[in-house]
């Protein structure tokens, strides 16, 4: 936005990438610990903490007087984002009966798409404000929504019945299942699919050496031993393959280039010939509408299409779009004011977004979560989210640098990574 540049000065491509991607560094750190946190205090409490951290970070961004303070706010928001991303997916998987798990887990992606769409159009509405309110207002709205979400989650979200059962709190788990309207047949089916739910965490206080006499010592060592077992279950023979597959899928999801397109959509559209800030935000808003609309059938049909089929056809379209865009720029066929090349690039960006949102956006997250054993699901999912976030950081940091040096390189990079995923 022009007002952001007037406030903080013109950013170099490297600094631009650092500002955008800074939120993802702390997202990665938080993702590594999100599983242990949600295993310890419960999914709902972790969600509330994550939302509060995000609200605090967004508030600091909205009121930042200098660029370092703005970056600090993004880092705090990243802690909340990392805490919530993996925890939300695990929570929804755990409160959903098997027959509806794909649809319900996909609602997270739909809400993300709704947020992206709303964000673009809010920025479109404020871009012509002459003061710094032009960029501060969208961030203030973001902070308010996060604070509201934290309050609503604290008041209305029930605890995960699977988490309760795994903690040995069977009666409470049964009450939550009743509250959620899950039938006895669906509960039995879920137990057959997740037999480890029947085995509660043991109380190890009696097994500790007698020298540890205080409640603090005994409680700490018991938690330490439980965490050691969970780590062993993730990296042991039973859970290692599922964890590695989930980590690979979540990392390669970002190397498709989707967030490079979403973060820098106005820049990409300017590169393709849409020069004004207002027009580029409008074009970005159109892509956000496509994202939101295409996610709806993907959610409704996620359990019908199957994870493998959607991965293959979606990846094929993603690779083709990236290869074509890279080839057009490499052959100097895209000009800002003349020729059909720029319009072909714009259409290909929209096709890429549609293909991604109808396939990889939904299927990868669900599959990476549902293949994990329940004993290590939160930890394995948080590792996958950490891989997703650190890869996202690389994409966000490198994209403006590559675009400044070569118009085609970034498209060939993402297309090649997507082809590797299919292979």
N, C-alpha and C positions, 0 to 999 in steps of 0.2 A: 504494500500500500504506500502511496506517496507520503502520507502523514507519518508513517513509521520511519521512512527514510529521513524526513525532516527532523524527527525526534532523535534518532540515533546515528544518522549519517548513512552514506552509501556503503553497503557491505560488499566486501570482495566475495568471489564465489566460495572460497574456503571458509570464510567467516559466516557466510550465509548458510552453508551446509552445517557448520558447527552449531549455530543458533537453532536451526530446525531439528537437528538430531540430538541435541543435548538431553532432551526429555527421555530419549531411548536408552541412554547409558544407565540412568538410575532405574528405568523400567527393567532393565536386565538384572541389575543387582536385586531389586525387590522380587523379581520372578524367581530367583534362586532360593529365596527364603519363604516365599508365599505358601508353598506346600507344607513346610514344617509349622508355619504359623497357623494355617487353617486346620491342620491336624490337631494342634494343641488347644486352640481356643474355639474352634468351630468355624464352619464356612460363613455363617451370617455375620459373626463379629469381625472376621477378616474383611468381609465386603464393606462393612460400615467404616472400618479404619481406613481402608483404601479410598473410599469416597471422600472422607474428611481430608485426607492428605491431598487429594487432587483439588478439592475446593480451596484449601489454603494456598497451594501452589498457583492456581489460576488467579486468585486474589492478588498475590504478589506480582504476577505478570501484569495484571490490569493496572496496578498502581506504580509500576516500576519507573523511577526517575532516570536510571542509567541502564545501559545494556548489561553490565555484570549482574545487576539485581534482577533484570528480566530473565537472564539465563538461570540464575539461582531459583527463581520461581518455577521455571520449566523443570528443573531437576527435582524439586519437591513434588511437583505434579506427577513426574515420572515414577516416584516411589508409590504413589497411590495407584497409578495406572498398572504398574507391575503386580501390585498386590491383588488387584481386582481381576485382571484378565484371566489368569489361569483358574482362580478361585471360582469365578462365575460359571465357567464351563463345567468344572467339577460339580459345583452345587446343582446346576440344572440337570446334569446327567444323573445325579444321585436322588433327586426328587421326582424323576420322570419314570413312569412304567416303560418297559422295553418297547411296547408298540408305538409309543409317542415320543420316544427319546430324541430321534433325529429332528423332528419338527420343533420340539421345545428347545433343544440345544441350539438350533439355528436361529432362534429369536434374538440371541445375543448379536449375531451378525446383522440381523435386520435393524436392531436398534443402533448399532454402530453406523450403518448406512443412513439411517434417519438423521443421526447427528452430523454426519458429513454433509448431507444435503442441506440441513438447516444452517450449518456453519457457512457454507458457500453463499447462501442467499442472504444471511445476516451481513456478511462482508460486502456483498453486492449492494445492500441497502445503506451501508455506512461508508463506502469507499469515497464518496464525494463530500463527506464532512471535512471541513478545513482544519479543524483542531485535532489533537491527539485522541480525542474521543472516537475518532474513526476506527482505530484499532483497539482502544481500551474497552469500548462497549462490548464487542463480541466476547472478549475474555471475561468481563464481569458477568455476562449472561451465563457463560460456561461455569463460572464459580458458583453462581446461584443454583444452577441445575444440579451440580454435584452435591452441594449442601442439602438440597431438598431430597436427593436420592439417598444420602446418608441417613437423614431423619426417617424417611419412609421405610428404609430397610430395617432400621433398628426397631421400628414399631410393628411392622407387619410381616416380615419374612420369618417363616418357621425354620427351626434347625433342620439340617439334613437327617432324615430317618436312618439312612445307611451309616452316617457318622455316629449317630446315637447308638445304633445296634453294635457297631464296632467298638464302642466304648462300654458295652455291657448294659446300656440303658434301654432294654427291650420294651418296657411298658411305654416309655416316652416315645420311642420310635413308632410303636403301634398307633398311638394317639395321633401322631403327625400323619401317618399313612391314612388314617380315617379322615383327618382334616383335609387332606389332599384329594380325597375321593378315590383312592386306589383300591381296587377290589382284592379280595383274598386270593383269587386265581392269579392276578397280576403280581401280587407279592410273592407267591410261591414260584412263579416263573422267574422272577428277579433273583430269588434265593438260589435257584438252580443255576442261573447264569453267573452268580457271584457268591459261591459257597463260602468264601473267606469272610463274608459279612457275619456268618454264624459264629465266628471265632472272635470273641471280644479281646481287647488288649488286657493282658494280665496285670495284676497289681504286684509289682516286684519288691515291695517294701520288705516282705518277710525273707526274701532271698539275698538281701544285701548283707555285707559283712557287719558284724556286731559293733565294730569300732565306730561306725557311722551312726551316732546316737541321736543327732538332732533331726527334727522333721525337715529342716531346710536341706541338710545334707542328703537325707534319704530320698526326699522328693526330687532333688536335682539329679542324683545318680540314677533314679528310676527313669526319669525323662531322657537322660543321656543314653541309657541302654536301649530304650524304645527307639530313639532316633537312629542309633547304630543299626538296629534290626531293620528299620525302614530303608536306610541307605543300602544295607546289604541286600534287601529284597529287590531294590531297583537295579543294582549292578550285579546281582547274582544270576544264576542260570535261568531261573524261572521268569525274571522280569527284564533281563538285560536286552534281549532282542526287541521286545515291545518298546522299551524306552528308547533305544537307538533309532528304531523306525519312526517313532513319534517325533524325536528331535530332528531327524533328517527332513521329515515332511514339513514341520513348522518352519525350518530354516529356508527350505526351497520355496515355500509359499511366498516368502518375501522377495526371493531372488527372481520371481516372475516379473518384478518391477512395478507391482501395483501401487506401492506407497511412493515410489518415485514419481508415478503419474499423479497420484492424489496430492502429495505435498507440493509439487511443482507444476500442477496443471495450468495455472495462469502463465507461468514461464514457457511451458511447452506450446500453449496456444499462441503466445506472442511470437515464438520462434516460427510457428507455422503461418504467421501473417495477421493474426488478430492483435492489433497493436495497442489499443487503449486499455487501461486498467479495468474500466467498467465492462467493456466487451469481453475481456478475458475472464473476468469473474462470472459473467453471465454464461459463457461457454463452459466454464468449470461447473457451474450450477446445473447445466443441462446434463453433464456427465454424472453428477450426483443423483439427479432424478433417475437416470438409467440404472445406476447402481441400486437404488432403493427398489425400483419397480422389478428389476430382474431378480432380486433376492427373494421376492415373494414366491414365485413358482419354484425356485430352488429349494426353499424351505418346505413347501407343500409336497414336493416330489422327491425329497432327499432320500427317503426310505424306499422309494420305488425304483429310482434310477440305479441305485447301488453306488458304493464309493469308487470302485475300480473304473466303471464305465464313465462316470462323470470326470474322473481324473484324466482319462485318456483323451476323450473328445475335447475337453476344456483345454488341456495342455497343447493339443494339436493346433487349435485356433490361436492360442496365445503365442506359440512359436511362429506361426505364419504371419500374424500381425506385426510382431517385432522384427522379423526378417524383412518384410515388405517396407516398413518405415525406415529401417536402417539402410536398405538398398536405395530408396528414393533420395535420402539425404546424401548418401555416398556418391550417387551419380549426379548430384547437383540438380535434381529435378524439382526441388521445392524452393519457391521464391515468394517473398513476402507480399508482393502486389500483383503478380501475374501468374498465369498457368494453373493447371488443374492439380498439380502436385500437392499444394498446400491443403486443398480440400480433401484429397485422398488421405493425407496424414490425419486430418481431423476425424474423418469417418473411421479410420483404422483405430484411432485412440478409443472411440466410442465402442467399436466392436470388441476390442481387447477388454475393456471394462465389463461389457456384457458377458463375455465368455468367462472371465475370471469369477465374477459374482455368482454366476449360475453353476459353477463347478468347484474350483479350488477353494473359494472363500468359505463355503459351507462344509464341503466334504472333508477337507483336511483336518479342521479343528475337531469335528465330531469323531472321526476315525482315530486320530492321535490320542484322544481321551478314552474312548470306549474299549480300545484294545489293552489298556493297562489293568492289571489286577487291582482290586480295591485297596489292598494293604499298601500299595505303592502308587496309587493313582494320582493323589494330590502332588506327591513329590515328582513323579515322572512327568505329569502335565506341566508343573512349574518349570522343570528343566526344558521341556519343549517350548514353553513361552519365553524362557530366557534365550534360547537359540533363535527364536523368532525375533526377539527384541534386538539382540546384538547384530543380527543380519539386517534388520530394519535400520539400525544405526548406520551400518556401512552403506546401505542404499541411499539413505537420506543425506549422508555426508558426501558421498562420491558423485551423486547425480548432477548437482550444479557445477562441480569442477569439470566433469566430463563434457557437459553441454557447452561450457565456455571454450573448451579445446577442440571438440569434435561433435558435430551434430548427429553423427551416425553411431558412434562407438557405444553409447549407452543402450541403444536399442539392440545392437548385436550382442552386448553383454547379457542382457536380460533374456533374449531369445535363446542364446546358447545355454544358459543356466536352466531354462525351462525344458529344453531338449534333453539335458542331462537327467532331469527328474523323470521324464518319460522313459528314458533308457533303463 
